[in-house]
Amino acid sequence: MTPELVLSMAREAITTILIVSAPVLGIGLAVGLLVSIFQATTQIQEPTLAFVPKIAAVFIALLIFGGWIMRLITTFTLDLWENLGKLF
């Protein structure tokens, strides 16, 4: 088990996490920003107005990007299992 291999796998894990979470978090952030701007301009301070659209947007993003996310995670997991023998 070389330090370079461990660092390479850790780097790949962090990169995979960032790539997988980016679309869902980005859509949630964009919807949250739009709702905040809407609330500020109309002065409606309803707490459920902030959460329900974000939850719906994240759910829709998971429906849209779910297959792609699963492919990335599956590919990473298979690579990890293939390289597991090199770690020990």
PyMOL commands that set and color helices and strands:
alter all, ss='L'
color gray80, all
select helices_A, chain A and resi 3-42+47-87
alter helices_A, ss='H'
color red, helices_A
deselect
rebuild
show_as cartoon
